[in-house]
Amino acid sequence: MPPLPTPLEVILSIMRQDFASGKTDRAIELAKAAAPYLHAKATITAVNLDFSKMRDSQLDEYCKHGDTRESAANENSE
């Protein structure tokens, strides 16, 4: 007797069948259900920059792109 598929294998199998047959709405819902088991959740990592050890070109690049941490925090608080 072959081993039973895992619940994730069942979800992915049905998702692929639905997508192939044009049932994209249901395939999307199944993809959402499977995603946490297949993809790591993004996390925020703090970075401490020591500006005293940066070269001028590195500082210029940093200033050009800006530090978006403050603006991201403001967006999340709204």
DAPEWO-V847786 format. One line per field, one symbol per residue. psi: psi as a letter, one per 30 degrees, with the letter a starting at -180 (. if undefined). burial: # if it has 16 or more other ideal C-beta (glycine too) atoms within 10 Angstrom, else .. A space follows every 10 residues. Layout:
psi->???
burial->???
This chain:
psi->klkklleeee eeeeeeeeee ggieeeeeee eeefefffkk kklkkkkjkj ffgkleeeee eeeefljgee eeeeeff.
burial->.......... ##..#..#.. ......#..# #..#...... .......... .......... .......... ........
